[in-house]
Each structure stands twice: as structure tokens, then as C-alpha cells.
Amino acid sequence: MNITAVATLEVETGPVNITLKLLPNQVILVNRSFKLTCSVAEDVYPLPDVELRRNGTLVQSVKGITNVYTVVNASQIDEGTYSCVAINRVNATMSHSQTVTVEASAVIGSFCDRDSTGVQRICTGQREEILCKASGDPQPDVMISGKRSSSLSLNAAVIILDPAALTDNGTYTCTANNTHATVKETCPVDSGDPPNPLGKDQTIAVTEGDPVTLLCSRSGVPLGKLRWFEGSVERTDLENQEMVNFIAAVEKNGRMWCNVSNRCGWETRMFDITVTVDATLLPTVQCLNSYSCSSYGGCSVHLPYQHIVTVSAEARSFPDISTVVLQNQTQQEIGRSTIPIAGPPDDAYRVQLQFNVSEVGNYTFHTEDANASLIIAVTADHAIVSATSSPAVLTASAPSQGIMCVARSYPCQSEIVWKQGNVTMSGVDSRVFDVDGANLVTSVLTVSQCNGLGSYTCELVAHAEERSIDVEAEPMFVNDSARLAFDVSEGGNVILDCRSTGCPVVSVSWSGTGANVPTGDQDCVTLSTVQPKDSGQYVCEVRNKHGVITRTFTVSVKVEPDITNSSKMAVGDVNLPEGARVDVFCDARGYPSASAIVWTDSQLAKKYGRNSSAVTSDGSYLTHSVLSVNHTGTYTCSIGGTSEELQIQVVARLTITFTTENANLDQTGSLQLMCQARAFPTRPIITWSAVSGDGISMTLSDTSVELPDGSYSQTSTVAVTSVGIYTCRVEAGPDDPIQKRNISVKAMPTVFSVDTQTSFASTLRQSSATATQSPESSNKMKCGCISTASIAGISVAVGLCSAAISSLLTYAAVARKHKAKRHPPDRVGFGMTATTSPTSSPDYEVPDHGPMCARVSGPNETLTSSALYAAMGGNGGGASMSNNPAYDAIL
């Protein structure tokens, strides 16, 4: 027994050599990039984990033989000692280490204390610093240079100016330097000087109205801004003015000061101002300074009629307070005041005294201390103090009134005139009265409808004052006897009189129940060609602002009953088919009530129609009456005095009522044919014609009678002497179609007797043999006749040809098979023509009239008694052969 073993051997190796590569170098600038690469030198199985560590802390691990770590923006946290480690399950190995240092270029962080314009401002006489700060790794050396320079130092440099001078103006440069960079920055420095002192403060005392001048000078580098203040309020309108001029006034009392300032300092100067005011006395009322009949030119006020007026004055002074006294026209003191009123407008002391007076005259104000005085004249100026209220309204009860105008004045006397437009009115009553010392002039003008309505003006002569009074009137009708109720026939005219007067102009409006209520501002309206719908009330309303009056008119439009339409008018007289019924109508119109329509017939018998009423578009009533009629006659619809007749005629349509039946011509050789027709209202006309045969020998009679129902009956009889088809033709009026009827006349057959079935059969065979012997004979052969034969006690009529019986039998079978469609089954002819043809298909032809002929061709067919019976018409000659065994034996 052999045993084979298979073993798989895997050789594993651990990492031996691993290297660390740093690019670009060990010193990296801030925000620059660098790369670290860990690489295993040989193939290792299994693949190791390659780790990159910084200061012993794992940074990045990769499965494989290479680990690449890239830093894009280096910073201080990326500094440290980096190493690589390769590890698998066999062993681990570490690379050499690399130290990474991150440094920064020199950067100037700040330089100078710059303002918004980028300049450092300094002032003379003060301690100032020019400072520059920088940063970097390694630390930079910093230095400032310019009109003065600093020492070299790390990270910062400073120049101290103590005190600063105007010569320190200029541009200074800061330089920062380390191993990586050297940077510079400049800073402009501007030196300034504060303003000079303005001088000593000043106290100024002046009287109101004196001129005042204040001085302040601008100085400093840059030149200082000069501002003026009154108390705490800046006078922006005086900015930078070194000299201020004004007139002394009470409101200038107090301190006024100036201020000069720049960025390096400020200076101030004070001015204390005292203004005095001598006492003055002024009116505090609206003064009217002159009037025509007095030489006084001082202050005056007007005293309204039956009112009071206030006289007032004000004493103004500062710093003393005045006492004000008031005396009337008799020098009697009637008022005193010592209490100043405070506040604006100018802060001087103001003592005011006011007094209400009701009489005209001179009133004197004066001050006890300053002996100032003021006279105020209380007058009654030319003024219209009263007038009749406008408008003055005339009414029906007061058609005449007086309008009044009252004028008041003092010391003058007023004169009043009246005008209408530009025309001065005469005959005016004017009177003068003394009221409270004033002159009161009263003027009255009488106005009425006679001297017209309109606008009147009362005017003061030589004075621009007037008063307008409108004389107006309430609405009034012009015609008090106007007609208010109207009864009018249709088509008439109505006049609605609503004429009126009034002032202001009246407006007219209409309302009502009629169809044509007027529109617009019409005061006299004509309703033309009135219709029923115009009936109703019409109300006119006249108004202006003084009142409203109305007038109501009643209009009643009558329409006499009248027939407006009927069946007669619409279609004329009516022809009614016999047996039918027709509805005829009659329309009648009337107003104010619906019309009653009465129907009568030819015998004046009353008929009852179906009535309905409706309102038409013109407002009248329309009665519609319908009557059902089925008899000839005259029918009359009546309403009021009018009527309408309608002829109804029942029409009997043309009809052939009787003709002779199909007949046999007997041995006498003559036969009578009759035709009878009926019609109305036209009599029938009968004519005869022969379709075949020798014609009509003579007309025996042609008579017409009137039947009990009123229609006409026509009877015509003719004689014929030969067989054939005869036509009765009837015509009447143009509305009746022509009528025709055909009558068939045949020959009477000969009678013979056959005693036995055998004899009959022999006869048939003999006929058959005769036909067989002459097959080339003419296709058309005259038919012979075999009359009735008595077979088995049954009388039979058979039509046989002289040709072979087999041909007859063939014809009978064909006739039965194809069902001859034009030969009536109960009218078999007693003669026929037999023909032969090479055609293999059976064919037959049955004429419309005369002796029956048949065309037979093709193979013979066996014909039973039933077939023969059918071929002979089913019941020819009155005998039945169907299903008879005797005939079956013969065949």
C-alpha cells in the first residue's frame, strides 16, 4: 500500500529596512507645503502596515510598502520629530527620524497711530510717541528712521517726542528684518499748534436799539474753528466770523461767548450783555386807522351792532415793571393792571390791560410811571349789520314781501341803495335810528311776482359793502284748471299740462303706471296715438329747493271690440276632406275688457268655441277662440258690431265605387260593362277605352245623380262584342287624381261530356300523339278548348292545346314550380299556345289578358293530379282536381 502526502510551504518575511524622506527641507515657512514619504526597501510577505509618527503619535497608517503624507499650509502644530514604522506578523522595524521646524518671515503688524486719512497727528508742547511693532520666526530686528531715529531692537521700536515741535513734521520709516525677509513701511506725521488766547472776558451794558460789536480772532495750526454761542445755543450762522454786529434787544440779555478750537486745543472768551427798555404803550387790538367823517388818525376799533368789543393795550419795559390805567370817554378810570405776562416774544416785562365796552367813543390807556398814553377810538364803521335772509321765498299765500337791509355806523351815517343787476330801484323806504350812540339806517324794498324774481343787492354808498338777497318762489302750477282725467279712444292724443313756475328753476319728473311715462324735464307732454298700454296714472312732480308739488293725470284708452285675425283671413275658405275635422279660429281685440266671441253656423245655430285671452304688446286684450268643424257650411264669428264668415266645404275625393267584374262573352256575342264613380264638389266624368279586343260597340247610358250627403254619383254603361281588356277612366277636379279600373272579357267555353276516365285519358293521349307527330311545326300554335268533362261525377274545366299533352303536362309542372306570378290562380284561360325551344331550362310566360298561352321547353316532367290542378289555377271551371286518385290514374 503506497501513501502520498502533499504539503504546501509558505515562506513569510518581515520588514527589515524602512526609510523616511522629507521634502523640501527641515525648515518650513508658515503656509508653505512639505511632504514626508515612508518606504519599505524589499518585498515583504505579508504586506506590512506602514505608519508615520510625529513625536511618537500616529499621524497616518497605510497597508503596503509606501506611506506618503503631505502638508499643504504648514503651521506651528506641524513642527516635531517624524519617524516611520513597518509592522507585519513576522516582525517590525523603524526608520531614522527627521525633525521639521516651521518658521515665519518678518511682518510689520502696526506702525503709527494713524487717523482715517492714514496720518499720525501730533501737537506741539505735548509728549508724543511714534511706535512700530513686527513679528516673525526668528524674531525680527526693528528700527524707525526719519527726522528722528530709534535704536535697533527685537519685535518693536519707538521714537518719543517730549515735547513735540512743529519741526517734527515728516515721513518716518519702520524696517523689520529676520533670516527669511526684510520689510519696510512708512508713516506721515503731521505736527499741530493750539489756538492763541482770545483776550479777557467783557461786560456790555446797552439800551434797546443800540448797536453792539463783539470780536474773537482765529489762530492755531491748523487754523482753529470759530464758533459763537448765545447761552447754551450755538449760532451756526455765525461760524468762523471774527466780528459779530447786532442791535441791542431784550432777547440779547445774557451771556454770549466765542470758542476757537483745533485738534491740539481750544480757547474761549465771554461777553455778558445787559439791555434796558424804556416803558412804551402799544395797542394789542387790530386798529383801523381812519374813517371819512372824522379827522382822528389814531387807533380805532369797530363795535358790531348789539355786541361788545374789547379794547386792550400793553406797556413794555425792562428791567422795571409799568402800571397801566384805562379811562373812558369821560376820563373816568375803568381799569388798571400791574401784573406782567411772561414768556415770548422778547422776554421784556409786558403789562397788558383789556376791557370789554358796548358803547362807541374814545378810550385812553396811560402808564403812571412813564406817563405814556394811548387813545383807542371805538367806532361803528359803515357796515350792513342785518338783512333779510336769502333767499326770500314767495309763496302762494304770500306772493308779495318786503326785503330789508340795515346799516350801522359812527360817527358817520350810512346811505343804502337797492339794485337788481345794474338797475337802481326806486321807491325805497329808508329810516335812521340811534342805537348805543351809533347811527342805524333801515331800508325796505317791496318785491312780488309782478316785479319779478331774481337777485337784489343792497349797497352802502361810497363803501365797498353790499348784501345780496335772492327773491325766490316755491313751485306753483301755471294752469290750475288743467284737465286731469282723460277717456280717449285708441289712436287719439292726450295733453298732460304740468307747466309751473318757481325760483330757482324747477325740475320736473314723471312717474306712473302707463307704458309711456315721460322722461326728462318736460312740463307739457303730448301722448300721441295712444294705445291701451298707455292707460294708467301719470304723476308729474315739480320741485325746487323750496318745495314739491304734484299733479296726477288719469288716462283711460278704449279699444272697441274688433276681429283682428281668423282662419278666413289666414288661409281663406277651407276645403275639408270627407270624414275629417278641422279647427278654425277667430281672434278679437278690445280694451279695457276681454272680448266675448260668438260662433254661429249657416242655420244661425250657436256654436261653442274654446276661448282664451292674453295681453298684447300694446296692452289690449286679445281673445283667441277655436271651433272644431266637420260639416259643410258657413261659420260666423261675431264680436260687437263686427263679424267674419268662413266657408267650410267637405270634399268627397274621386272614388270608383263599382265596376263590372271580369266577365265571359256568351254565345250571343254581346256583353254590358258598367262603371260607377263618386266625387264632390266636382261631378265625375267617365270615359272608356279598350286595351285589347275589338273595342266598345256603343254607350248604353251615362247618368249623374246627387246623393243624400250632397256628393255626386256618375254611372256609365257600355256594350262590348269581343273578348279583351277594357278600361274605365274617371276624372273630376284638378285636385283629384285620375282613377282607372280594368275589366277582362273572356269567351264562354263549350260543354262536352266524357263518360269514363278512360275516354278522357284517350282524348288526352290522342292530343299528345297529335302534338308528337309534328315536332317541326311552328313554335306558335293556336290553342283548342276542351270544355268541362264529367269524370267520376266531377265537372272539370281544362284548357288544352292541340299540341302534345306531354307539353301541357310539362307546362303545368313548370307553372307550379315557378309560381307564375301574373296569372291569377282562380282565372285559368281556356286556350294556350305551346312552343318548343332547345333551351334546357324550363321557361314560361303568362300574358296579362286574353287566352292564356305558355311557352314550355326542356325535358318532360311527370305531372300528378295535384300539379295539374295547380297549373290550371287551383279551381278552374269550378271543379276540384287536387288529390283525386282518378286523375292520378289518368296521368
Helices and strands as residue ranges (DSSP letters): E 18-23, E 27-29, E 34-40, E 49-54, E 57-63, E 66-71, G 76-78, E 80-87, E 92-94, E 98-111, E 120-123, E 128-137, E 141-145, E 153-154, E 156-161, G 166-168, E 170-177, E 182-192, E 202-207, E 211-215, E 225-230, E 233-234, G 236-238, E 243-247, G 250-252, E 254-262, E 265-283, E 299-302, E 309-318, E 324-327, E 333-337, E 340-341, E 349-357, E 361-367, E 373-387, E 392-394, E 400-410, E 416-420, E 423-424, E 429-435, E 438-448, E 454-460, E 466-477, E 485-489, E 494-497, E 500-503, E 507-512, E 524-527, G 532-534, E 536-544, E 547-566, H 567-571, E 574-577, E 582-591, E 598-600, E 606-607, E 610-615, E 621-629, E 633-639, E 642-659, E 663-665, E 671-680, E 685-690, E 696-706, E 712-720, E 724-731, E 739-747, H 757-772, E 786-791, E 794-798, H 805-818, H 865-871, G 876-878, H 885-890
